[in-house]
Amino acid sequence: MGIAGISFADSALGDLAGIQEWYGAEGVPEIGDRLVAEIFQRVELLADQPDIGRIVPEFGQSFLRELIHPPFRIVYRRESKRVRVVRVWRGERLLRLPASAK
């Protein structure tokens, strides 16, 4: 899955599916659908402005950035002219990235 120069790791796609599943289980699937749509809209900004996200404080690496979309952190790798979204987590979670993202 991708948006002009943007790709999603399986881990990020799993996170998005998990968001929808959780809100569905809570009886408000429309909220999960809305949040996932909003996350995709935020990620689309990276196609033209890949450096708008802040450097992930836990790692301090310039290629690993995040967008904050409360209550979520959208973590992505900046790879030359491409962006790869690696995780979409609730803001209070501690970060631990998959080996493929390092």
C-alpha positions as a Markdown table, in Angstrom:
| # | Residue | x | y | z |
|---|---|---|---|---|
| 1 | Met | 0.0 | 0.0 | 0.0 |
| 2 | Gly | 1.4 | 3.4 | -0.8 |
| 3 | Ile | 0.8 | 7.1 | -1.5 |
| 4 | Ala | 3.2 | 8.7 | -4.0 |
| 5 | Gly | 6.5 | 8.0 | -2.4 |
| 6 | Ile | 5.0 | 6.7 | 0.9 |
| 7 | Ser | 4.8 | 3.0 | 1.9 |
| 8 | Phe | 3.5 | 1.3 | 5.0 |
| 9 | Ala | 5.3 | -1.5 | 6.8 |
| 10 | Asp | 3.2 | -4.5 | 7.7 |
| 11 | Ser | 3.6 | -3.5 | 11.4 |
| 12 | Ala | 1.9 | -0.1 | 10.6 |
| 13 | Leu | -0.9 | -1.7 | 8.6 |
| 14 | Gly | -1.4 | -4.1 | 11.6 |
| 15 | Asp | -1.6 | -1.1 | 13.9 |
| 16 | Leu | -4.3 | 0.6 | 11.7 |
| 17 | Ala | -6.3 | -2.7 | 11.6 |
| 18 | Gly | -6.0 | -2.9 | 15.4 |
| 19 | Ile | -7.3 | 0.6 | 15.8 |
| 20 | Gln | -10.4 | -0.3 | 13.8 |
| 21 | Glu | -10.8 | -3.6 | 15.6 |
| 22 | Trp | -10.6 | -2.0 | 19.1 |
| 23 | Tyr | -13.1 | 0.7 | 18.3 |
| 24 | Gly | -15.4 | -1.9 | 16.7 |
| 25 | Ala | -15.2 | -4.0 | 19.8 |
| 26 | Glu | -16.1 | -0.9 | 21.8 |
| 27 | Gly | -19.3 | -0.5 | 19.7 |
| 28 | Val | -18.2 | 2.6 | 17.9 |
| 29 | Pro | -16.6 | 1.4 | 14.6 |
| 30 | Glu | -17.3 | 4.7 | 13.0 |
| 31 | Ile | -14.8 | 6.4 | 15.3 |
| 32 | Gly | -12.1 | 3.8 | 14.4 |
| 33 | Asp | -12.8 | 4.4 | 10.7 |
| 34 | Arg | -12.6 | 8.1 | 11.1 |
| 35 | Leu | -9.3 | 8.0 | 13.0 |
| 36 | Val | -7.7 | 5.7 | 10.4 |
| 37 | Ala | -8.9 | 8.1 | 7.6 |
| 38 | Glu | -7.5 | 11.0 | 9.5 |
| 39 | Ile | -4.1 | 9.2 | 9.9 |
| 40 | Phe | -4.0 | 8.6 | 6.2 |
| 41 | Gln | -4.7 | 12.3 | 5.6 |
| 42 | Arg | -1.8 | 13.3 | 7.9 |
| 43 | Val | 0.5 | 10.8 | 6.2 |
| 44 | Glu | -0.3 | 12.2 | 2.8 |
| 45 | Leu | 1.4 | 15.5 | 3.9 |
| 46 | Leu | 4.7 | 13.6 | 4.0 |
| 47 | Ala | 4.7 | 13.2 | 0.2 |
| 48 | Asp | 5.6 | 16.9 | -0.2 |
| 49 | Gln | 7.0 | 17.6 | 3.3 |
| 50 | Pro | 8.8 | 14.6 | 4.6 |
| 51 | Asp | 10.6 | 16.5 | 7.3 |
| 52 | Ile | 7.5 | 18.0 | 9.0 |
| 53 | Gly | 7.6 | 15.3 | 11.7 |
| 54 | Arg | 9.8 | 15.7 | 14.7 |
| 55 | Ile | 12.7 | 13.4 | 15.4 |
| 56 | Val | 11.5 | 10.6 | 17.6 |
| 57 | Pro | 12.9 | 11.6 | 21.0 |
| 58 | Glu | 13.5 | 8.0 | 22.2 |
| 59 | Phe | 16.0 | 7.4 | 19.4 |
| 60 | Gly | 17.4 | 10.7 | 18.4 |
| 61 | Gln | 18.0 | 9.6 | 14.8 |
| 62 | Ser | 17.3 | 12.2 | 12.0 |
| 63 | Phe | 15.9 | 9.5 | 9.7 |
| 64 | Leu | 13.3 | 8.3 | 12.3 |
| 65 | Arg | 10.5 | 10.8 | 12.7 |
| 66 | Glu | 7.0 | 11.0 | 13.9 |
| 67 | Leu | 3.8 | 12.9 | 13.4 |
| 68 | Ile | 1.5 | 13.4 | 16.4 |
| 69 | His | -2.2 | 12.9 | 15.7 |
| 70 | Pro | -3.7 | 12.6 | 19.2 |
| 71 | Pro | -3.9 | 10.1 | 20.7 |
| 72 | Phe | -1.6 | 8.5 | 18.1 |
| 73 | Arg | 2.1 | 8.7 | 17.2 |
| 74 | Ile | 2.7 | 8.0 | 13.5 |
| 75 | Val | 6.3 | 6.8 | 13.3 |
| 76 | Tyr | 8.1 | 6.9 | 9.9 |
| 77 | Arg | 11.5 | 6.4 | 8.4 |
| 78 | Arg | 12.8 | 9.2 | 6.1 |
| 79 | Glu | 14.6 | 7.4 | 3.3 |
| 80 | Ser | 16.0 | 9.8 | 0.7 |
| 81 | Lys | 12.9 | 10.8 | -1.3 |
| 82 | Arg | 10.7 | 8.1 | 0.2 |
| 83 | Val | 8.9 | 7.7 | 3.5 |
| 84 | Arg | 8.0 | 4.4 | 5.2 |
| 85 | Val | 5.5 | 4.4 | 7.9 |
| 86 | Val | 6.6 | 1.8 | 10.5 |
| 87 | Arg | 4.2 | 2.2 | 13.4 |
| 88 | Val | 1.0 | 3.9 | 14.5 |
| 89 | Trp | 0.8 | 3.8 | 18.3 |
| 90 | Arg | -1.1 | 5.4 | 21.1 |
| 91 | Gly | 1.0 | 8.3 | 22.4 |
| 92 | Glu | 1.4 | 6.8 | 25.9 |
| 93 | Arg | 3.0 | 3.6 | 24.6 |
| 94 | Leu | 6.8 | 3.2 | 24.8 |
| 95 | Leu | 8.4 | 2.8 | 21.4 |
| 96 | Arg | 10.0 | -0.5 | 20.3 |
| 97 | Leu | 10.4 | -0.7 | 16.5 |
| 98 | Pro | 10.6 | -3.9 | 14.5 |
| 99 | Ala | 14.0 | -5.0 | 13.3 |
| 100 | Ser | 13.0 | -4.1 | 9.7 |
| 101 | Ala | 12.6 | -0.5 | 10.7 |
| 102 | Lys | 16.1 | -0.1 | 12.1 |
